[in-house]
């Protein structure tokens, strides 16, 4: 059994959760929130690992290739994972 906590939801989020829970035959939406948190953590870890793999390739690309990759990483939100790696 997990820890109970309180979160604030917008009316839209609450309505969407009730709808999704009802479609799945659930009485509440705790299971949906748990699944969403698990997915968020898992996807964040995969994204971070992918960015680290790209950064390991530093020096193997031309300056233009590196510029394009850096720009794309920043576009997808990689700046938060890229801190402290500038040379």
trRosetta pair geometry for C-beta under 8 A, 3 or more apart (Angstrom, degrees):
i j d omega theta_ij theta_ji phi_ij phi_ji
2 34 7.4 175 -3 -106 164 125
7 33 7.6 169 31 -148 150 149
9 13 4.3 -127 -170 88 100 119
9 14 4.5 126 112 -58 129 87
9 17 7.2 -50 -158 3 159 139
10 13 4.7 94 52 7 80 101
10 14 6.9 -147 90 -4 41 87
11 14 5.7 -56 -146 39 31 112
11 15 6.2 32 156 -20 65 107
12 15 5.8 -56 -147 37 28 110
12 16 6.3 27 156 -18 64 108
13 16 5.7 -56 -146 38 31 110
13 17 6.2 30 156 -19 66 107
14 17 5.8 -56 -148 37 29 110
14 18 6.4 30 154 -19 64 105
15 18 5.8 -54 -149 35 31 111
15 19 6.3 32 153 -19 64 107
16 19 5.6 -55 -150 36 31 114
16 20 6.3 27 156 -15 66 107
17 20 5.8 -55 -143 40 31 108
17 21 6.0 32 157 -20 65 109
17 29 3.9 44 166 -140 113 163
17 32 5.7 170 -146 85 90 148
17 33 7.3 12 -131 -55 134 90
18 21 5.8 -56 -144 38 27 111
18 22 6.2 28 157 -20 64 108
18 29 6.6 -82 -72 -48 43 127
19 22 5.9 -57 -150 35 27 110
19 23 6.5 28 153 -20 63 106
20 23 5.7 -53 -149 34 33 113
20 24 6.5 15 157 -5 65 109
20 29 7.1 77 73 -122 99 109
20 32 5.7 102 105 -115 126 150
21 24 6.0 -69 -151 46 30 100
21 26 4.1 -89 -164 74 84 108
21 27 7.3 -56 162 76 122 13
21 28 6.3 -95 -154 126 154 17
21 29 4.5 -104 -57 -84 134 78
21 31 7.7 122 -117 52 96 99
21 32 5.9 -100 -73 -23 87 133
22 25 7.5 41 -174 -73 31 25
22 26 7.4 -88 -60 53 24 68
24 32 7.8 156 30 -71 147 104
26 29 6.8 109 110 -88 132 44
26 31 5.8 -132 -130 40 149 128
26 32 7.2 -180 64 -32 163 99
28 31 7.5 119 86 5 79 84
29 32 4.5 -43 -167 37 80 120
29 33 6.0 83 134 -23 86 95
30 33 5.8 -57 -150 38 33 110
30 34 6.2 36 152 -21 67 106
31 34 5.6 -52 -147 36 32 115
31 35 6.4 32 154 -18 64 105
32 35 5.8 -55 -149 37 31 110
32 36 6.3 31 153 -20 65 107
33 36 5.5 -52 -146 36 33 113
33 37 6.4 33 155 -19 65 104
34 37 5.9 -55 -149 35 29 109
34 38 6.4 31 152 -19 63 107
35 38 5.6 -53 -147 37 32 114
35 39 6.3 31 155 -18 65 107
36 39 5.8 -55 -147 38 30 110
36 40 6.2 33 153 -23 64 107
37 40 5.6 -53 -145 35 31 114
37 41 6.3 28 157 -16 65 106
38 41 6.0 -59 -150 38 27 108
38 42 6.1 24 155 -16 65 112
39 42 5.7 -58 -142 41 29 110
39 43 6.0 24 162 -14 67 110
40 43 6.2 -57 -141 41 23 105
40 44 6.2 25 157 -20 60 111
41 44 5.8 -58 -147 37 26 113
41 45 6.4 26 156 -19 63 107
42 45 5.9 -57 -152 34 28 110
42 46 6.5 26 153 -17 64 106
43 46 5.6 -52 -146 37 34 112
43 47 6.2 36 154 -21 66 106
44 47 5.7 -54 -146 36 30 111
44 48 6.3 30 155 -19 64 107
45 48 5.7 -54 -146 37 30 111
45 49 6.3 31 155 -19 64 107
46 49 5.8 -55 -147 37 30 111
46 50 6.3 32 154 -21 64 107
47 50 5.7 -55 -150 35 30 113
47 51 6.5 28 154 -17 64 106
47 76 7.8 -148 -154 138 119 119
47 78 7.9 -145 164 -94 102 81
47 81 7.4 -159 125 -39 91 154
48 51 5.9 -56 -150 37 31 109
48 52 6.4 31 152 -19 65 106
48 81 5.2 -170 -123 -121 77 136
49 52 5.7 -55 -148 37 32 112
49 53 6.4 36 152 -22 65 103
50 53 5.6 -51 -150 32 32 113
50 54 6.6 32 152 -18 63 102
51 54 5.6 -51 -152 34 35 112
51 55 6.4 33 151 -18 66 105
51 73 6.0 103 -128 -141 103 118
51 78 5.0 164 -117 -138 137 116
51 81 4.7 87 88 106 156 143
51 82 6.9 -104 172 -66 131 83
52 55 5.6 -54 -146 38 34 111
52 56 6.6 44 151 -29 64 99
52 81 7.4 -100 -51 164 77 122
53 56 5.7 -47 -154 23 33 116
53 57 7.3 33 148 -20 59 101
54 57 5.8 -58 -166 27 39 113
54 69 6.2 -173 -176 176 125 128
54 73 6.7 -172 96 -80 155 128
55 58 5.8 -1 -175 -34 54 109
55 82 7.4 171 -81 -120 132 81
55 85 5.9 -52 -149 -169 141 154
57 60 4.9 -77 -177 38 78 124
57 61 6.7 56 138 -23 106 101
58 61 7.9 -62 -134 24 30 95
58 66 7.2 68 -132 -125 66 122
61 65 3.5 -123 -178 93 117 123
61 66 4.6 154 87 -54 120 78
61 69 6.8 128 27 -2 174 135
62 65 4.7 96 50 7 76 102
62 66 7.0 -142 91 -4 39 88
63 66 5.7 -57 -148 39 30 112
63 67 6.3 35 153 -24 65 105
64 67 5.6 -51 -148 32 31 114
64 68 6.5 31 154 -18 63 104
65 68 5.8 -57 -152 36 31 111
65 69 6.4 28 153 -16 66 107
66 69 5.8 -56 -146 38 32 109
66 70 6.2 32 156 -19 66 107
67 70 5.8 -55 -146 37 28 111
67 71 6.3 30 155 -20 63 107
68 71 5.8 -54 -148 35 29 112
68 72 6.4 27 154 -18 64 107
69 72 5.7 -56 -149 37 32 110
69 73 6.3 34 153 -21 66 105
70 73 5.7 -53 -147 34 31 113
70 74 6.4 29 155 -16 64 106
71 74 5.9 -58 -152 38 30 110
71 75 6.4 34 150 -24 64 106
72 75 5.4 -51 -149 32 34 116
72 76 6.6 17 158 -6 66 105
73 76 6.3 -67 -151 44 29 97
73 78 3.5 -58 171 48 87 154
73 79 7.7 131 127 -51 89 51
73 82 6.4 101 136 -61 132 137
74 77 7.8 71 -174 -54 30 10
74 78 5.9 -81 -72 54 32 92
74 79 5.4 51 -126 -54 77 95
74 82 7.6 -53 -80 16 75 155
77 80 6.6 -12 164 14 81 106
78 81 5.2 -63 -162 46 66 105
78 82 5.3 65 140 -31 88 114
79 82 5.4 -66 -136 41 31 113
79 83 7.2 60 162 -53 63 79
80 83 6.8 -19 -162 -19 30 109
82 85 5.3 -91 -171 37 63 122
82 86 7.8 68 151 -47 95 80
